Amino acid sequence: MAQPIKIVRVITRLNVGGPAINAILLTAGLKAYGYQTVLVRGVEHPTEGSMDPLADAHGVRPLLLRDLQREPSPSRDLRALGSLYRLMRRERPTIVHTHTAKAGTLGRLAAALAGVPVVVHTFHGHVLTGYFGPAKSFVYRMAERALASRTTRIVAVGEAVKRDLVGLGVAPERKFRVIRLGLDLEPLFGCEARRGQLRRELGLAEEHILIGIVARLVPIKAHEDFFRAAALVSRSHPLARFIVVGDGERRPHLEALVRDLGLEPVTHFLGIRRDMDVVYGDLDVVALSSLNEGLPISIIEAKAAGRAVVATDVGSVGELVRSGTTGIVVPPRDPEAMARALTELADDEGLRRRMGEVGRDEARRFAVEPLLANTASLYHDLLVEKGLNPPGPAASGREEDLAQTPPEPARPSDSLQR
């Protein structure tokens, strides 16, 4: 049997969200395609939650690089770069695949210094618009263009994300491959059986309309627009209740806003939840008010759960929500438009049900296997381009767990911990 191809996969942090899920599932699942993966992760903020339970469930043991953190720090970033370079020199990977901005910067620089033949970066969205002021955004765009020139292929999670990056001049279209997210959605397909559990927990009745938002409490998610829409909906729908799932730096500010809007009696902050089948089982409508997105996981989950969606028309949201068919798309920063859409769905249970049924059928294309097969196909093509031998087809899956073979222990100066 051919030797497996070694991959070093780098992600800034395993916080709750699509990028971490993607990295974990690829690390675990690609062993069946002949790839041995070392997953390197940085440190998440305590309010972001962690996807460590998912990693544990899939037998993935990431290497922890404490100097790899989201916030910029020249000294810390330089140490992280050195650690990644030493790791790559030791492991001699054929492929380095990075996820998220900081990991994409340091991981790709380390791969170039270490002479790694194939370098791939996934944009799960991007921070090039909407996050920073014009000057800082310009600097980041220039940095991404320079990094793209040393990247073998760039992966975008949606067509709109790819178009946006091409339009920003990050790289020409030929350098991109679109590979959509893959998720374990089976618990959500059957979440109707859980209906009533969250309502009992919160002391709510069946006649209450539960409108939920599932997102990190950070500026780019624009929860203030959701709450201003909620205030308008509440006037005509006294039985509407607003469910907020997620945590983050803005929680105190948003709780204060809810009080100022008079929404405190009808709003429930649930924090980070692991039992999302219970949550989606009782939601009637799922909203998203973001100013920038890639391919939002909460919308995929809502569709799998058979829930109608109201979402802002940003990133690749339009590829997930067909307005009038699986939900309603509204402009960003327009609470009045969001309120009208939420009210329309709150008024019409039949419409919600029809949209949910279509959405559930469409969600099946976001299963894990297409993600693995499409990524393995990309790696195969890139290895052939480089004149390297791709791995042969895997056997029955009973082989030794190649993806979890631990690398040689890092020296203390590398700051890498399991």
N, C-alpha and C positions, 0 to 999 in steps of 0.2 A: 504493500500500500504506500502511496506517495506521502511524503512528510507534509504535515499541515503548514499552511502559510501563517506566519506570525503577524499579528496586528497589535499595535499599541493604540488604544482608544482613550482620548483625553476629553474630559468635561469639567467645566469650572466648578460645579457643585451638583450634588444629587438632591436638590430641593424638589418639592412637590411640583410636578408639571411634566409636560410632554417631552422635553429634551432628556430628562433623567430616565423616564420610562423607555424612550427610544434606545438610549445607550445601554441600559440593562438588558432589554430584550435582544438586542443585537449581540451583546457579549455572550449571553446564554445560548441563543439560537443558532448562531453561525458555526458553531462547532460541528453541526451535522453536515455542513457544506465544506468542511475541511479547513476551517480557520481557527487558529488558537489565539485567543484575545487576552491581553492584559488591560484592564480598565483602570485608569488613573483619574481620581476625582479630587477636587479641592474641598473647601470648607463652606458650608451654607450658614446663613444667619439663623439664629434660633427661631425667629418668627416665621421663617420660610417653610418649616417642616422638612422632613427627610424621606427619601424613597428607599432608605435602608431596608425596611421590611420587605419590599418587592425584591431587592437584590438578594436578601436572605432566602426568600421563597424560591428563587431561581438558582440558588447555589453560586451566586456571583460574589466574589470577595475582592472588592476594589482596593487598590493601593491609595492611601490617603496622603496627599501632598499638602501640608499645612500652609505653605507659602502661596499656594494657588487660591486666591480669593478674588471676589468680584471687584472690590474697591481698589482703585489704582494706588500703588506704592512702589516707587522706583527700586528701593532696596529689596523689598519682598518679591517683586516681580522678577528682578534679576536673579535672586536665589532660586525662584521657581524655575526659571529658564535653565539655570545650571543643573538643577535636579533632573529636569526632563531630558536634557542633553545626555547626562551620564546614564540615565535609564535606557535611552535609545541606543547608546553605544554598547551597553551591556547586553541588551535584549536582541539587537540586530533585527528589528522588524522589517518586513517587506512593505508593509502598509502602515501609515499613521493616519488615523481618522479622528478629527477634532469636532467638538460640538460646543456651541455658544461662544461669545465674543472673546473673552479673556483666554480661554483654552485654545481658541482658534488662533489667536496671536502668538502666544508663547509656544504652543504645541507645534505650529508650523515653522516657527523660527528654529526650534530645537531640531525638527526633522530635517531642515535644510542644512544646519550645521553638522548633523550626524550622517548626512548622505543617504537618507531613506529614499528608496526608488519611487514609491507611490505615496502621494499625500492627498488626502480628501478632507474637505471641510463641509459640514452641514450647517446651512442657515435655517434655523427653526423659526425664523422671523429675522428682524435685524434692528439695530439701535441707531441706524443712520438717519432716520427722520423721526421727529416726535419726542425724542428723549432729551435732547440737549439743544443749546442755542446754535445759531448759524455757524459761528466760528469753530466750535468744538465738533459739530457734525461734519464740517468740511475736513477737519484734520482726520477724523475717523474714516471718512470716505477715501481720503488719500492713502491712509494706512491699509485699508482693505484692498485697494487697487494694487498696492505693492505686494501684499501677501498673496493675492490671487495670481499674480504672475509666477509665483513659486508653488502654486497648487496644481496638482494634476487634474483634478475634477472638483467642481463645486456642486453640492447637492442642495436643492431647494425643496421644501416640503409641500409647495403648491405652485401652480402656474403663475398666480398673481405675484407671489414672492419672487419668482424668477424674473418676471417682467420688470418688477420694481428695481431689482438689483442691476439688471441690464441697463435700465433707464438711468440709474445713478452712475453708470460707468464703472461698476466694480469689475466686470469682466464681460467679454463677448458671449453671446448666447450659446455658441458651440461648446463653451467650457462647462455648461450646466447640465445636470441631470435631475429631473423631478422624481423624487421618491416620497410618497406620502407616508404619514405615520401609520404604525400598526399597533393595535391595543388588544388586550384581553377583554373583550366586551361581553363574554358569555353571561356573567352575573347580571349585567344590565338588561340583556334581552328578556330576562325573566323577572325583572324587578317589580312588575305589577303585583306579584304575590306578596311583596313586602308592604303594599299600600296600607296605611293606617298606623304603622309603627312610629313614624316621625310625628304624626299628628298627636298620637297619645303622649309621646315624650314632651311635646310643646304645649299640650293642653288645648289643641285645636280640634274643631269638628270637621266632619266631611263636607259641610257646606262652605267652609272657608276656601277661598281661591289662593293657592300657594304659588307665588311668583319668586323664583330663585335666581341668584347670580352666584356662579362658582368661579372664583378668580382670586389671585393674590391681591392683597390690599396695598397696591402700589400705584403711583401716579398714572402710569400708562393705561391702567384699566378704567380710569375715569368713573369710579363709583359714584361721585357726586352727581353725575348726569343720571345715573340709575335712580338715585334717591330723589332727585327733583322730579323725575318722571313718576316715581312711586307716590309722591305727594299729590300729583294731579290725579293719578288713578284712584287713590284713596278717597277722593271727594265723591266720586260716582260709585265706588265699590267699597262700602264700609266693611265688607267681609273679606277684602283682600288682605293677605299677610305676606310679608316680604322676608325671604330667607337668604341670609348671606353666609356662604361657605368659603372659608379661606382665612388667612391671617397675613400680617405684614406690617410695615412701618407706619401705615396711615390709619391703623385701627382707632387710636384715640381721637384723631381728627374726624374720622367718619362717624364715630359714635356721637361726637359733639354735634355734627351736622344733622344727624338723625333727630337729636333732641331739639335742635333749633327749628327743624321742619315740622315738629309735632308728630313724628313717625315712631317715636320710641315704643308706644303701646302695641304697634302692629309690626314691628321689625325684630327679627331674631338673628343675632350674630352667633353662628355655630362654631367658628374657628375651623381648624383642619379636621376633616372627617376621613376615616378609613372605610366606613360602611356606606359607600356612595350608592349602592343598590337600594339601601333604605332611604337615603335622601331623595334620589330621583324617583323612587317609587311613589312618593307623596307630592312631588312638585307637579303643578299643572302647566306652568309655562317656565321656560328657562331664558334668561336675558343675558346679554353681553354688551357692555358699553365702552369697549376699548377704543383707544385712539390709534393703535398700531397692533397688528397681530401677525402670526405666521399662519398656522393651521390649528385653530384653538381646540384643545382637547375637550374642553367642557361642552362644546357644540357637538363634537362627535359622540360623546357620552350621552348627551341629551337625546340625540337622534336614536342611538341604540336603545335607550329607555322608552322610546316612543313618545317623546315630549315635543310639543311645538316650541319654536325658538323665535325670539326677537333679538337681532344682533346688528351692531353697527357695520357698515360696509367698508371694512378695512382689511388689508392683507388678502388672504385667501378665503375669507369668510364667505364671499359670493360663490365659491366652489362647493361650499357645504350647505348653504341655506339658499334654496330656490324660493324667492319671495312669492308668496301666494300659494306655494305647494308644500314646502316643509317648514315654513315659518315666514317671518317678515323681516326684510332688511331695511334699516333706517340710516340716515346720515349720522356721522359722529358729531358730538357736541350739539345735539338737538333733542333735549329732554321732552319737548312737546311732541315731536314725531314719535319718540319711543313710547310716550304715554298713550298716544292714539293707537299704536300697534298693540300695546299690552291690553288696552281697554277692549279692542276688537276681539282679541282672543279670550279675554275674561268673560265677554258677553256670549260667546258661542262655543259651547262644549263640543258640539258636533264638528266644528271646524278644527278645534284642537285635536280631536281624535283622528280625523282624516289626515291632517298634517303629520301627526305622530306615526301613523301606520306607514306612510310613504317614507318618512325619515328612517324608521327602523330598518326597512328593506335596504335603503341606500347605505346605511352604516356598516353593513356586512363587508363592504370592500375595504374597510380599515382593520381587518383582522391581522394577526401577527404574521401569518405565513406569507402574504404578499410582500410585506416589508422585508422579510428575510430573503425571499427569492429575488426580489428586485435589487437588494444590496449585494447579494452574492453575484448576480449577473453583472453589476457595475464593476465589482472587483475583478471578475473574470476578464472583462473587456480591457480594463486598465493593465492587468498583468500581461495580456497578449500584446497590447500596444508597446509595452516596455521590453518585449522579447523574453518574458519570464513565463515559467510554466504554472498555470493555475492548478489548484488541487483537483483531483478526480472526484467523482461522485462519492458521497458518504455511504457507508454501509447501513446497517439497520438502526443505527443510533445506540447500539449496545456497547460501543467502543468506550475506552477510557475517556473520562471527561477532560478533553484536551483544553477547553477554555479555562479550566480552573487550575491547570498546572502552575504552581506559584513560581515566579521568577526568582533568580538569585537574590538573596536578601540585600537590601540597600544599605549603604554605609550610613552612619548616623548623620553625616553632614548633608545627606540628601533629603532629610526631613520627610521621608516617605514612610507611612505607617499603614498597617492593615486595619 
